[in-house]
């Protein structure tokens, strides 16, 4: 496994939230595929120029999301976009295929030279607005071996926009994701996109990671802002940042270069 898939020991990962792709209800064919790719590359360059260590490409605009397997045309579109982003920036590039298609994410990353994927439900069972999502760690890691890809799996612990079917201890969930799911990194988010991670939950995940027998980073997965970045990054090893870098602090908007730089400057206080 790549020992430094995110380009830093204390990584800041910037989100490239794609508009709706062809085939999704929100897709606008006015400017077509070219506009989607140009927007993705512009966002990625703005994040890299601001000092982010890596970028994560996600089909954010494709709501309502397929629960697990997205159709082949979505995989093809994502491959083309990620390939364009890889050519636009000189930093690690990751893939997240919403809502929970780790097979597609790994395949796209492998085909384009991506170095990591985010998997929303890697282990366990969560109830979401897409229905029940079951972790497929057994399939994901075996696929990685079959395609001979040096790609890190960043797995969410009790991912946002979801709830557990049973009241299970967050420490146990963390330990299982590391020890039984063999995740290469952990992601801790707030309840929804753009909302901060609960500090007590983040602290518990970090303690559980420390007690486990594998050295994996813990990343804050939502709600990081210039104001709270120092406190959250004093606890976690890094962060995945989206909404706070966007124009008008709106997730679906393009990256605002000034906001992105402000976030990096505040994060550097503790990095």
N, C-alpha and C positions, 0 to 999 in steps of 0.2 A: 504494500500500500504506500502511496505517496506520503512521505513523512511530513510534508508541508503543503497540503492541497489548496490552502487558502492564501498562500503567499505571505503569511506572517504568523508569528507565535501568539499575537494578540490581534486577530483579524477584525477589520471592519468590512462587512460585505454590503454592497449597495444593491438595492432592488431595481431591476429593469422590468417594470410591470407592463406587459404588452397590452395594447388595445385588442379588441375582439378580432380573432383570426377568421379567415374564410370558413363558412359553415356554421359559425356561432350566430345567435340571434342579433347580437349587437354589431356585427361586422358592417362597416360602411364601404361599399365598393367604389366610392367616389374617386379615391386616389389609389385604391388597390393595394396589392402586396408590397409594392415599392415603398409606399408611405409607412407601412408597418415596420419594414426593415430599417428605413431611414430614421424613424422615431427611436427604435431600439438602439441603433448605433449611436445616435446623438445622446441619449440618456447614459449609455455605457461610457462614452467618452467624457461626459461631464462628471460622472462619478470618479472615474480613474484620474482625471485631471485634478479633482478636489483632494485626492489622497486616499481614496478607498483602496483596500488591498485586493479586492475581488468583486465580481458582480454576479448576481444570480438572476437568470432569465426565467420569467414565470408567465403563464398564459392567464393573467389576472382578468382580462376582459372577456373571457369565454363563458361567463355565467349565463344560465345555470350550468353548473359543472357536472360532467359525468362522474359518478361515484368512484369508479376505478379505471376501467379500460377506456381510453379515448379512441376515436376512430383513426384509421390510417392516415386520412388527409390532414388531421391535426398534427400527427407525428411528423409528416412530411413538411408542413409549414414551419413547425418548431425547429426542425433540423436546418432548414434554410435560414431562419432568423438567427439561430445560435451560431451558425457558420459565419454569417455576416458580422455578428458581434465579436466573434473570435478574431476576425480580421481587423476590427476597428480599435481594439485595446490590447495593451501588452500587460495583461494581468490574468489571473485564473478566472475561468468562467464556469458557473454552475447552472443546473437546470432543475426546475420544480414544475411538474405537470399536475395541475389541479384536476380532480381533487386529491387523488391518491394513486396515480399511475406511475409506480416506481419502475416498472418495466420500460415504459416509454421514456422516462427521464434518463435511465441508464443507457438506453439505446441511442438517444439523441446525443448524450454526452460522449459516448464511445465513438460515435461517427464523426463528431466535430472536434474532438480533442479537449472536451470539457474535463474538469478535474474533480468535480463533486456534484452531488445531487442532494436535494432536501426531500425527505419523505415524511408526510404529515402523520400517518399512522403506520409505523414500522412494526410494532408489536401491540398485542392486546386488541381490544374492541372498543370503538367509540361510536356514540350516536351523534349524527350531524344533520344538517338540512338536506344532505344527499341520502339519508338513511343510515344504516349501520355500515361502518367501515372496519374491516378486519385487517390487522397487520399481516404482511406477507414476507416477513424477514427471511423465511426459509427459501422462498422463491427468488427474492431479490439478490441475496448473496450468492446463490448458486448461478444465477444468470450472470452476475459479475465475473464469476470464474469461467463460465462458458464463453463469454465474449472477450476474455483475457484483457479486461479493462482496469487500469489503475485509477479507480474513481472512488472517492470517499463518500460514505453515506452519512449525512447529517439527519438525525431522527428527532422529531418532536416528542416531547414528554407531555402528555395531556394537552394536545394541540388546541389552539384557539378555534372558535366556532364549533365546539364539540363538548360532549359530556360523557363521563363514564357510566356504564350500566350498573356498576356497583361502587360503593364507597371504599376505594382502595387507597392505601397509603402512597403518597407521592414518592417516598423513598423506595418502596418496593417496586413501583413502576420504573423508576430510574435504574435501579440495580438490574432489573430484568432486561431493560433496553440495552444496557451495556454488556452484561454477562451472558444473556441468552440470545438477544438480538444482534450482538456483536457490532453495534453501531460505532462509527468512527468519530462521531461528534453528537452532542445533545443540543437541542433547541428548546428554550423556555419562552413562551409567549404569554400575553395577556388574554383576556376572554375573546377579544375581537381584533381585527386588523386595526393597527394604529393605537391600541391601548397598551399601556405599560405592563410589563410582567410584574406580578406580585413579588415583592422583595423577600417575603418569608418563603414562598415557594421556590424562588430562585436560590435562596440560601440552602434550602433542603436538598435541592438537586445537586448543588455543588458539594455538599457534605456527602451525599450518597455516592457521587462520582469519586470523591477522594477515598471513600471506603472500599470502592471496587478495586479489582485487581488489574485494571487497564487504565492507561493514561489517555483520556479523551477530553477535548475541549468542551466547555459549556458556553453556548452563545445565547444572548438575549434575542428573542425572535420577533418582538413587536414593541412599538411604543417608545423607542429610544428617541430622545430629543436633545438639543444642545443643553437644556437645563438639567435633565436627569442623567445624562451620559456619564459624568464622573462617578456618581453614586453607583449606578448599575455596573459599570465596568470595573469598579473596585471589587465587585463580587464575582462577576463572570469573566471569561477569558476573551470575549469578543462579542460582536453584535451583528445582526442582520437588520439593516435600516432601509425603510422605504418611505413612508408617509412624510416624515420630517424633512426629507430632501426635496419635496415636490412643490411646484408652484401653488400658492395659496394653501399649503399644507393639506392637499387633497390627493388621495392615493392614486387616482387614475390620471392625474395631470403629469406633464413632462417634468423632468428633473430641473430644479432651480439651482444653478451653479453656485450662487452665493449661499443658499441654505446648506448645500452639500459641504461647502468649505467650512461653514460655521460649525457644523456637526463634527467634522474631523478635528478642527481646532480644539473644541471642548473635550473630545475623546482623548486627545494627546496629553491632556493633563495627567492622566493616570496610565498611559501606555508606556 
